[in-house]
Each structure stands twice: as structure tokens, then as C-alpha cells.
Amino acid sequence: MKQEITPILENYLESIYNLEVEKNFKEAIRITDIADLVGRSKASVNTAIKTLSKLGYINHEHYGDIELTESGRAIGKDIAERHAIFYYFLTNILGVEEKRADEEACLIEHTMSRDTVHKFKEFLCTYCKKENIFNNKKS
């Protein structure tokens, strides 16, 4: 049974997933890419990467490329979607300024259960009278 991961480690998985998407799943991801994206030192990122590797969420050899495992990618994608849902709500429904919405979406994304997030997404889809506002298949 895998150990629960912290919100900080979830944020790293989300960031790596977002880099994969940005690079169309074709280019290598390095410690420097992640450090630049999250605004942390390479040493801090390296520590997180080692932990995620031990937990089985990424594959990484010393000084090598970083690749999400299937379970790491699933978590990264889930956190990225949660972030998008809450960011959309905060900016487009409540009119919160983008920087603040990004920060607050990051806080919210780790606290709600999967079921509550699903219900929240359904509510937004209904509220916005769109079949699909997040480019994901409606479950």
C-alpha cells in the first residue's frame, strides 16, 4: 500500500504532468525544468524527486530524465484538473484576480474529496450551460 503524499509532493507531480503536456509528452523533463516552473532551487526539487521516486511515482536516475509512472501521472493529471476547475470558478464565476485565484486554487485542490470535486465540476458544467468546460469527457 502506497503512503499518502503531501500537498507539496502532489504539486510536484502536477508540475511534472503540466510539463509533459506542455512538451506534448515528447521531450525529456529535467530537474532544471521543474525548478524553473515551481520557482524552487534545484536542490529542493532534487529532494522532492528522490522522495517521489522512492514512493514509485516517478522514474529518475541520478542526473537523468524524469518520467512519471502510471500512478504518478494519474495523480498529476487529477491535481491539474482540480486546479483548472477551481481556477475557472474563482476567475470566471467569482471574478477573483488571476494570481490570487491561482494561489487559492492550489490550496483548495488538495483538500476536497474526489467525490466532492466531481460534484463541483458537474455543478459548474450545468451552471455554465456547457456540456464540457474543461475539455475532459463528462463522467
N, C-alpha and C positions, 0 to 999 in steps of 0.2 A: 504494500500500500504506500502510495507516494505521500510524502509530507506536504502539508499545506504550505503554500508560498505566500510571502508577504506582499503587500501592495507595491513595495519598491521593486521586487523581483517581477511582479506582474507588469509593471511599467516597462521594465527592460524587455520582456517578451513582446509587449505591444510595440515598442520601438523597433525591435528587430523585425517583427512582422511588417510594420509600416515600411521599413527599408526594403524588405523583399518585394513588396507591392510596388514601391517606387522604382525599383530596378527590374520590374517585370519578372521576378524570380529567376533572372539570368545572370546577374553579376554577383560576385563574391561580396560578403559583408565582413568587415574588419572591425577591430576594436576602435580604431580611429573614427570610422563612420558613426558608430554608436555614441562615442564620446562627443563628437560634433553635434549630433542630433539632440542629445539629452543635456548638454552643457555641463558635463562632469569630466573629471580628469581620467586619463587612460588607466591610471592605477585603480581608481574606484570602479570603472567599468570592468576591468580585468578581474577584480574580486567578485563582482556580481556574476560574471561569465563563468568563473570557476564553480561557483555555487550552483548555477543553473545547469552546468554540465554534470556535476555530481548528482543532481536531482533527476537527470535524464531528460531535460527539456531542450537541450541543445547539444550539438556535436561541435567540438572545438579542440584542435590540437594546438599546443603552445606555438604562438606566432602564426597560426593558420587561420583559415577562413572560419566563419561562424555560420552554422546551419541549424535551423530549428528542427527538432524531431517532430514526429506527427503530433504528439501530445503538447509539445511546446507551441507548435503552430496553431493548434486548436485554441489554446489559452490566449495566445497573442491576438488571434482573429476575434475571439469573443470580447476581449477587453477593448480592442479597436472599435468594434461595433457598438459596444456600450458607450464608449466615449462619443462616437458620432451621434448616437441617439440623444444623449444629454446635452451635447454641444448644440445640436439642432434646436432642441427645446428651449435652451437658455437664450440663444441668439435670435431665432426666428419667431418664437412664440412670446417669450418674455422681454425680448429686446435688450438683453444683457450685452455689454461691450465684449467684443471678441476675446481679448486677452483674459479678462476675468472669467468669461464663460469657459474658456479652455482650461483654466486652472480649476474651476469648480466642477466641471465635467470629470476631470481627473480624480477629484476627491469622491464624487458620487459613484463613479464606475466600479469601485471596489466594495461598496457597502450593500448593494441590493442583491437579493437572490435572483437566480436565473429566471424563476417564475415571475417575479415582480417586474423584472426588466422586459420580459416577453409581453406582459400585460401593458406596460408603459408604452412599448413600441406599437402594440395594437391600438391603443388609445390615440397615439399620435397619427397613425395611418388613417384612422377614422376621422379624427379632428381635422386633418389636412385634406380630407376627401380625396386621397390619392391611394391607389392600390398599393404602391410601394415607394416610399420616400427615401429609402436607404440603399437601393439597388441590390437588395437581397430578396430571395424568394420568401414570400409570406408563408409562415409555418402554419 
